[in-house]
Amino acid sequence: MWIAVCVTAINCRAAVDAEEQWKTLITHANQYVIHKVWICFSPIIIITDPDDIRKILSNIIHIEKSTIYHIAEPWLGTSLGISKADKWHSRRKILNPSFHFNILQQFTEILIKESKNMIKCLKNAEGTVVKDLIPFVSEHTLNAICETAMGTSLQNLSTSQQQYRKAVHRMTELIIYRFLRPWLHFDWIFSLTSKGREHKKILKILHRFTEQIIAERRLYHERTNGQYLKEFDNLSAQRDDNETIGTQKKQLSMLDLLIATSRENIMTDIDIREEVDAFVFAGWETTAAAVSFILAQLAEDKDIQDRVRNEVDSAIQGNEKKFNFKLLKQLPYLERCIKEALRLYPSVPFISRICGEDIKLQSYLVPAGTMIVINIYAAHRNPNFWPNPQVFDPDRFLPEKIQNRHYYSYIPFSAGPRNCIGQQFGMLEIKTMIASVIHNFYLEPIDYLKDVQLQTNITLSPAQLRIRFIPIHKINVSI
């Protein structure tokens, strides 16, 4: 691999064609450790080397997100994923308890319930089922995220819930549409277009739904004299005990935790809405993409799929046929498969930062204020750190294999001080859904991953990715 700079101008047509743009970026990443692209008059430096990545992600000077993220700001405000350094520091500190170990145990009940709904959906079709994975899985990850974030399930699909689901789908499409057209990054230009006017209407639907949920939850806590929130105050001190967690009268949601925080006048309703909306956005499609690629990979690798199934089935038998948080901690091989699939197919293939000061990358000086894009997809396939990088091999993540590996050669959830706050939640949701499917179905490929056309998107996105689900007739277990 050359240590050189390739200067490329991405024209408007390439910016619009997500498949061609993906091919261009990956071709350059395979040839150059560092290269520059121009989108209209904006230079962007793209890096793939772990040493360069470390210099950016580990240094708090370069903590500010790039302007790309601000396209989502009308919906998400200046929430944790978008906010600048000062606000980010304080907001991160507030939100950390939302992902406490015992909170994740609470969320597991919701994730298992949604996994059951996904299995039921497949079984209701009767016999062999072929599904295009991304749209199918994303429906269930959206349900799970909404219930964990807001305490509100979209499963029953009342009118407002249907409207919200469609609005979330459409908003992400509009964000991608705008991102791929640099001239629409200017608010005043975008507002004059038909898509801009549609964006405004969709925004009202999304904010109205979240605000209504917040108001209803606040009213509930007022009527119960905050007793439920007091239970949350003591949650972090509770023992790692499923029975203790199960005695809660009502499952916690991220919204409840934020309302508890707001009692000290630290967060306003607008602040809460921003973080709840951001959690839905950040955790919905990324998880759907991860689950889909993992299922597709297991469908292609029958021996690995069988080994995962044997591990899951044995764990269920040894756990009194109960599917719970305790069981999910007993699946090391499945966890290695998930990590390896996230290496090959990271849900977020690119992240970006703004240089806070001049920085030397490889043999080139990059000036302050420059946008840096980290190509995670290419970094994860660097043959200097990953022998035979195209091969799916879960044993790459055996303890003895990862001990001396470069920390920044594997960053599916980013790294450094601004890493993904929800990565443990994401892994838990992925593991829950994969274990549920593998226990109930054999998987066979329809579209092979080597033939799937990927696209440049917010998340790693295939044009189509189908597998066949073949039911396994087993004794009933609580899954």
N, C-alpha and C positions, 0 to 999 in steps of 0.2 A: 504494500500500500504506500503510495507516495505521500510525502509531507510537502504539500504544495497548496497553492490557492487556485481554485478554478473560479473564474468570474462569469456568471451566467445571468442573462436578462430573461426573466420569465414574462412572456408577453401576456396580453389580456386573455387570449384564447386558452393558453395553458393554465392560467389561473382559474379559469372557469371549468376546465376539464379535469376533474379530480383524479381520474385514472392516469392520464398523461402526466399530470404533475407528480403523482406518486412515482411513476417510472423514472422521471427525471431526477428526483431527489435521491432515490435509491441507487441509480446508476452513478451519480456523483459521489455518493457516500462510499461506494465500493472502490472508487478510484482515488479519493482524496481524504486525508485525515481532517482537513479543514478547508472549507470553500465558501465563497461569497455568492449570494444571489441578489438580484435587484428586482423588487416589485415596484413598478413605476419608478419613482425617484428615491425609494427607501432601500438602503443596503442592509442585508441580513447576513451575519456570519453563522455558518452551520458547522457544528463540531461533533465528533464521534469518539475521540480518544478519551479514555477514563482519566488520564492525568489532567487534561484540559477541563473535563467535566468537574473534577474535584475542585479545581481553582475557582470555578463559577459557583457551584452549589454549596460548597463548604464555607464560603466567605460571606459574611453578613453584609458586606458592602454592596454585593450584587444581588440583594434579596428582592428588589423590586421586580414585579411582573411586567411584561412588555405590553404595548398598546393592543396587541391581539386580544388579550383577555378583557379589555374594556368594551369590546363589542357586546359582551353579555351584561354590561353594567346596568342598562335600563331595567333588566329583570332582577339581577342579583345584587344591585347596589355595590357598595364597597365592603362586601362580606370577606370572610377570611381568605378565600382563594384569590381575591382581587386587590384587597386593601394594601396600602403602602406601609412602610416599615413601622411607624409609630403605632398606627391603629392595629396592624397585624400582631404586634407584640402583645398588646393588651387583650385583643380578641382571642388569640390562641390560648392565653392563660385562662380566660373564662371558659373556653370550650373544652379544654383538656378533660375535665371531669365527666363530660358527656360520653367519653370513650373509656371510662374506668372499667376494669376487668369485670366487676359485678354488674355494671350496666350492660355489658355485652351478653352476660348470661340472660338478662331480661329480654334483650333483643332476639336471642336465639329462639325463644318460643314463637315469636312472630315469623322468623325466617323458616322455621320448621313447618308452621301452618301454611305459608305460601308455597313451600315445596310440595306439600300434600295437594294443594290446589293445582299445581302444575302437573303432578302425577295423575290426578283425577281427570284433568283435561285430556291427557294422552289416552288414558284407559277408556274414557267415555266414547272415544272414536272407534273402539273395538278393533282388534287385530293389529296388523302392521300399519304404522303411521309414518309418513314422510313429512318433515317440517323444514321450512326455511328458518334457520335457527335464530337469527338476530331479532326479527319481529316477534317470534313466538316467545323467546326467553325474556325479551325486554318488557312484555306485558306483565310478567310476574315479578321482575325486579322492580318495576315501577310501583306495583302494589306493595311490595315489601318495604321499599324506601319511604313511601308515603305513610305507611303505618308506623314505622320506626321513627320517622322525623316528626309526624304530626299527630300520631295516634288515630289516624283516620284511614280506613281501608277503602280502596276503590273497587273492591271485589263485587259489592252489590250493585254498583253502577247506577246510582240515582242520577237525575238529570245534571245536577251540578258536578258530580264526580265524572260523568261521561264528558262533560264540557271541559273539565280540568285536564283529564287524560289527553284529549285531542289537542288542547292548547299547549301542553308540555311538548307533545310530539311536534306540533307545528312550529313552536318557538325554536326548538333545536334546529329544525330545517332552515328557518330564517337566519339564525346565527351563522350557520355554515354557508348559506347563500351569500350573506354579506361579507364574511371573512374572505371568501374566494374572489371578491370583487373590490379591490383596494379603493376605488373611487367612492364606494358606498361607506367607507369608514368615516367619512365626514357626515356628521349628524344632519346638517341642513340639506345635503344632497339626498340622503336616504329618506328623509321625511317627505320629500317631494315625489317619491316613487310610489307605485301601487303596493309594493312589498313593504315600504315604510309605513303606509297607512294601515295595512293589515297587521304589521308588527305592533302598532299602537293599540289596536283592538284586542289582540291576543294578550298584550301586557295587562290590560284591565281585567281580563278574565282570571289570569294567574294571580294577580295581587288581591283581587276581590275574594277569591277562594281561600287563600292563605290567611288573609285578615279576618275572614269570618271564622275560620277554625281557631285562630288565636283568641278572638273575642269569646267564643264558646268555652274554650278551655279555661280562660281567666274566670268566667262566670262560674264554672264548675268549682274551681278552687275557692272562690269567694263564698259560695254556698256551703262548702264543707269546712269553712274557717281555716283553710290552708293545711288541713290535717294530712292530706296526701303529700304535700310538698315537704312537710316535716319528716315524713318517712324517707324522702329523698336525702334530706340533710344527713341522715345516719347511714345511708346506703354504703358509702365507701368504707365504713367501719365494719360492715357485716362480714361474717365468715364466708369462705368459698363453700357454700352449702345450698344445694338446689332446693332443699326443703324450706330453708329460710326465705329464699327468693320467691318461692311459690306461694308464700303466705300473703304477699301483697294483694290487696283487693283489686287493684287495677294496674295493668302493665304500664311502665314508664315509657314515655316517648321523649325524643330530643326536645320537643317543644316544652314539655313539662319541666325539663331540667333548665331550660332557658328562662321560663317564667319564674322558677325558683330563684335564679340568679337576679332577675329583674326586680325582686323585692327590695334589693339594696340600691335601687335606682341606678344600676350600672348600665342596663340595656333598656332602650325604649322598644315600643312595639315595632317600629320600623327596623331597628337593629335585629330583633327576633325574626321578623319576616325575611330579612335578607339572608340570615344564616339557615333558616329552614328551607327556603327556596334553593340556596346554594347546595345544601346537602342532597336535595332531590336531584338537582342537575348533575352534580359531581358523581353521585353514587348509582345513578340509574343505568345509563348507557354503558359506562365503563364496566360495570359488573356483568351486564348482558353480553358484552363483547367477550369478556374473559370466559364466562360459562360456555358460550357458543364455540369458541376456538378449542377449549379443553375437550368438550364433547366430541367435536369433529376429529381431534387428534386421537382420542381414545377409540373412536369408531374405526380409524385406520390401523391402529396397533392392537390387534386382537389379544395377543399375549399380555400386554400391559393392562388392557381393559379387564381381562380375566383376573389378573393379580389384584387390581383395585377392588373388583367385586368380591373376591375371596376375603380381602382385608375388611371390607365393610360388613359382609355377612358374618364373619367371625366375631367382629366387634359387637354386632347386634345380639348374637347368641350369648356372648359373654357379658352383656349388659342387661340381661333379663328381657330381651326383645324390646328394649326401650330405646327410642331415638331421641337423644338429648345432648346437652352441652358436654357432659362427661364423655359420651361416645365420640363426639367430634374431636376431642383431644387425643383419641387413641388411633388415629389414622395417619401415621407418618408417611407411608408410601403414597397415599393420595395427595398429601401435602407436597411431596416432592414432584409429583406429576403436575400439580397446579403451578408450582414455581417454574418448572421447565417449560410449560406451555406459555406462561407469562414472559419467559425469556424470548421465545420465538415469536410470540404475538402479544407484545405489551399493549394493554388497552389504550393507553395514551402514548402514541409513538413519538411525539415531539412535545417538548416543553420549552419555554423561552424566558429569558431574563434581560434586564437592561444593565449594561456595565456601569457600575457606580463610579469607577475610576479607570484610567488607562491600565490595561492588563496585557501581559505577554503570553500568547498561546502558541505552542510550537515555537517557530522562529519569527512570529509576526506580532506586532504591537497593535492591539485593538483599542481604539480611543474610547474614552468615557462617553456614555450616552448611546452607544451602539447596541442594537438588538442582537442577542445571541440566541440561537436555536440549538437545542441539544437533541440530536437524533438518537433517541433511545433504541429504536428498532435496529439501527446499524451498530450501535455500541454493543448490543446483546448478541450480535453475530460476528464480532471481531475475532478472527481466527487466532490472534495472538493470546487471547484469554479463554477462548472456547474452541478446543480442538473439534474438527468436524462439526462446525457450528450449525449446519442445516439439519443435523440428525437429532431426533427427539430422544433424549436419554435422561430419565428422571434421576439416575444415580449420580449425575453431576452435582446434586444437592445433598449427597451424603455428608455427614459432619466432617469427615476427614478430607473431602474434596473442596469444601468451601473455606476451610481454615485459612489458607494462604492466598486466596483469590483476591484480586483488586476490588476493594469495596465499591468503587464507582463503575465497575464493569457490569453491574446488575442493579438496575434502579427502576423497576416497574412501578414503584410508588414514589418516584423522585428520591431525593436524599438530602442530607444536610438539615439546617434549621427549618427550612420551609418544605419539609417532606409532607406527604399526605397524612393528615391527622386521622383519617378514617381507614387506614390500611388494615388494621386488625379486624375492623368490622367487615371490610371488603373480603378479606380472606375467609372469615367465618361464613359469610353469605355464599361465597363460591363453593366452599367445602360442603355446606349443607345441601345445596342444590345438586351438585355432582353426585354426592353419596346417595341421595334419594333416587336420582334417575338410574344410576348404575345398579342399585339394589332391585329395581323393578323392571329394567329393560336391558336387552342386548342392543348394541348399537352397530349399525353398518353404514359405511359411507356411500353417499350418492355423488357429491362433489368432493374431489380430492384437493387437499390444501395446496399442493404444488400447482394446481391448475386454476385456483381461485384468483380472480383479479381484485387486488386491493385498491383502496382509494384514499387520497389525502382528505382527512376529516378530523373533527375534534377527537373522535375515538377511532381506533383501527377498524376499518369498515370494509367488508367484502361485498361485492356486487350481489352475490347469492351464495349461501352455504347451507346445503341440505344434507340431512342424515336420515336413516331409517330407524325407527324405534320398534323393537320386537318384544312384546310382553313376556316377562318371566312369571310363570305360575308358581307362587311360593305360598308357604303357610303365612297366615296373617300376622303382621307385627305392627307395633304402634309407630308407624312412619307415614 
